Amino acid sequence: MIKTTRVKGLIRRGEYYDSISLMMLAAQLRKHQGVLDAAVVMGTESNIAILKKSGLWTDELAAATENDLLVAVKIKTETEKDEQAFAEFSDDQFSKTIDKEFVTFNNRFNNTITGSTACKNQSVTTIDEATQNLPDANLAIISVAGRYAAAVAKEALEKNLNVLLFSDNVSIEEELSLKKLAQQRNLLVMGPDCGTAIIEGVPLAFANKVRIGKIGIIAASGTGLQEVSTIISNAGRGISNALGTGGRDLSKEISGATFLQALTLLERDPQTEVILLISKPPHPQVMEKIQNAIKKINKPTVSLFLGQAGEAGQKQSEQTLEDVAYRAIALSEAQTITERSDSDGSGGGNGGHLLQGFFTGGTFASEAKILLTQNQNIIDFGDDQFTEGRPHPMIDYTLRNQAILQASNDPNTAIIMLDYVLGYGSNPDPLAESLPILQKVAAKKTILATVVGTPSDPQNSTLVRNKLLESGVIVLNSNAQMCLLAKKILDELARPLVLSRVQTLPRSAQAAQHLWKKPLSVINIGIRSFLPALEANQVPHLQLDWRPASAEGTNANKECLKRIQAARPLLVGMGIALETIPGMRKNLFLHAGPPIEWTRMCGPMQGAIIGAILYEKKARDFSEAQQLAASGAIEFAPAHEYAAVGPMAGIISPSMPVFIVKNETFSNYAYTTMNEGLGKVLRYGAYDESVIQRLDWMQKVLYPALKSAIGDSGVGSGIDLKAIAAQALHMGDELHNRNRAATSLIYRILAPLIPQEVSREVLNFINSNDHFFLNLSMAMCKSALDPLSAVKGSSIITVMARNGTDFGIKVAGLGDGKEWFTGPAPIPEALFFPGYSRADANPDIGDSAITETFGLGGMAMAAAPSIVQFIGGSASDAEKYTKEMYQITCGENNSLQIPYLNFKGVPAAIDLLKVIEKNIFPVINTGVAHRLAGIGQIGAGILRAPTEPFQKAFKRFKENRDA
């Protein structure tokens, strides 16, 4: 029969599992008869690339999105037996076979989880919900995919949770940002890529069950921490707390942020009497910091910077992991270490003189390379090249078993060295697949092994050691002892030297004191197999039902971006609101932000409505106007619901003149009032006689002059506002808080066309009002965004607006784009006018955030760096804000470019899912109104959109998706 292979693919829509679960499922599929390889992955671009690279791609998977689960199986068909086995992967049976595997996996997993010590059966999907359900939580274990991990960790820190960040593939910039935030909040970030920690005797992630005692550990090495802690525990001593830092923490960029924080934490910890430090050599500048920190510590400190000779801060610096463990024991008990003595270890290897080390722990591989300098082939199976698309070798021994068999057939191989790392998170039955192989190989080659674990681990280190010994494997107490014995065997010494250490004394576990002032309480976000350790140790915990913000509606979102890019807003005319705005009525007053009734309106909003009633001559004075507003005779509605927008209070009453802006591409219109200028104005809630007189003048003089000029502009069918905005961005505007350039540009167009008899006063008014173009900018953005509401399934934000009480958003794909999602409006971080402070400020107000929704304003601050002076920032801060906004948008609007960013288009199409996924909320430039009516503007500043409206919208989006 011709030797062939076939690849079968299957898409499971809308399913999400953590990466460890998917890898374990793939490993289970590989056990089927005739299966050469298998993968179960989410349909991301990087995972698709892995499938193609490994020969597991098939066109059956081409229709997948990144929210789908992809199953791929490569099957051999060399023999009749293979052909028979292939039947279960035939077109008819493939789906049923995969379904059966998923059911088996879920049942097996669910049987290992008995329920949470706290919040049993709770189902929560956000960190906010989790902290509400587990209010005493003080640690988040995060093991989501790397591209989501930093955002999730940031949100956890903002909820005052310490973080164990198990996830890798977090950028060094993100790591630095997280650790700075942690320092500001007096919290600890362990990781990223932190696989091990022990808090108050509780093993976290890949860790062992050890005795509680006096020795505290700080380690940038997970497996190093595991060996040292288990040696100490097996010697009858105990660990107070063991804190992982992540492998990059001692780099120049991160500068030992977590390492130094952990030193301070353990120095203050009353349970810790001796501090033990483990890592590879730090950067020299970081080493100096650590040395200085150690000198200031009053507790005994012992360190191992693996591969680096010399002392650390005049403290003991040891050579091996075992050495440093026993030194810590000696310091904790004031004992001395005995010298080396002969052991009964058997020597003499069969075959050649090559030593092959197959490790699952990267630190053990590094230590072996240091201790064994000749005739050695050391492989770290935890390296990225072996774990791409596969479980960690502590879980899946498949590749290592293959290497053992291959080495046994190599005549040059004399010795094979192995490590077995036990504990929570590791393979629950590490010898099930290894023993048959080891028994065969031990008859031909010398096999040395070290078992990292304790009798209290789920696998029971004593049982594992005994089974290995029965199979002919020589078992050593440490990686260093194994390397020493291997070296002596290669040197043909029959009785190798083994380290004899302090006598093992049984110790009962002590009650741990609390590292963070209250008992450990955990929110687990990601890998569910971390739960058994929490269950076994009766730690209050909650499993977050986390799912990534998906790419559902990707095509819809792309369509929205195209519509934004294609928009052509033109200023085509002016009219009176009652006669111009569709649906406008005599007693209808439009306002900024989401819907609100009179009794909930803030001072500036009520003041503006009173002023508008006086302007409309519906009342003679303040008292009458207030009574009328509260009577129910006046209707109130959001301007956004009538294709209109207004800055600050945003009041549009029936008699007010409005600009008419047409989006020529989609034939829709938007409307806005004329800007009153600065000072005491209606939009900030002022309503005295000077305000009403200005509004009257604007209606009687300014409006007819502008209407005439716009009609006579002779620029085709209208004045191209987008073209003006594009030029203004090049001249230092961001088209929200800064409109000087745009105002000057439209001034140049209108000035020659203003009727001569009023030209002086009209042009003086425009010239003295740097915000004249703001209202036009808002209407331009509104006209460009309204067509997005027709795009079903989209997660693009179409409205962000504030009424001084609530902050509201709308999403294109929810409720046909008509539904509001609201939360409390925040107070901006602002620069206040003399005599005013934050205590005087009203929460944010206005429809002007439509500019940010479109991609201008705060989204384009890099074009107008002077804006950040409102909060004491710098030009680099403006650049940083804009670059951050690209992370939450679908693309760029290339017709509106930012010169400072190499003429990159402004960030366009804010994606709700990306906002939630990355925990980055839009930046908004804004003015600040006094909280009382009648006073007006008191400052200007910058704010972040609040989380609640986005979380509510995301919950609704998820409900719609699940339905």
Buried (B, 14 or more C-beta within 10 A) or exposed (E): EEEEBBBBBBBBEEEBBBBBBBBBBBBBBBEBEBBBBBBBBBBBEBBBEBBEEBEBBBEBBEEBBBBBBBBBBBBBBEEEEBBEBBEBBEEEEBEEBBEEBBEEBEEEBEEEBEEBBBBEEBEBBBBBBBBEBBEEBBBBBBBBBBBBBBBBBBBBBBBEBBBBBBBBBBEEEBBBBBBEBBBEBEBBBBBBBBBBBBBBBBBBBBBBBBBBBBBBBBBBBBBBBBBBBBBBBBBBBBBBBBBBBBBBBBBEEBBBBBBBBBBEBBBEBEBBBBBBBBBBBBBEEBBEBBBEBBEEBEBBBBBBBBEBEEEBBEBBBBBBBBBBBBBBBBBBBEEEBEEEEEBEBEBEBEBEBBBBBBBBBBBBBBBBBEBBEEBBBBBBBBEEEBBEBBBBBBBBBBBBBEBBEEBBEBEEBBBBBBBBBBBBBBBBEBBEBBBEBBBBBBEEBBBBBBBBBBBBBBBBBBBBBEBBEEBBBBBBBBBBBBBBBBBBBBEEBEEBBBBEBBEEEEBEBBEBBBBBEEBBBBBBBBBBBBBBBBBBBEBBBBBBBBBBBBBBBBEBBBBBBBBBBBBBBBBBBBBBBBEBBEEBEEEBBBBBBBBBEBEEBBBBBBBBBBBBBBBBEBBEEBEBBBEBBBEEEBEBBBBBBBBBBBBBBBBBBBBBBBBBBBBBBBEBBBBBBBBBBBEBBBBBBBBBEEBBEBBEEBBEBBBBBBBBBBEEBEEEEBBBBBBBBBBBBBBBBBBBBBBBBBBBBBBEBBBEBBEEEBBEEBBEBBEEBBBBBBBBBBBBBBBBBBBBBBBEBBBBBBBBBBBBBBBBBBBBBBBEBEBBBBBEBBBBBBBBBEEBEBEBBBBBBBBBBBBBBBBBBBBBBBBBBBBBBBBEBEBEBBBBBBBBBBBBBBBBBEBBBBEBBEEBBBBBBBBBBBBBBBBBBBBBBBBBBBBBBBBBBBBBBBBBBBBBBBBBBBBBBBEEBEE
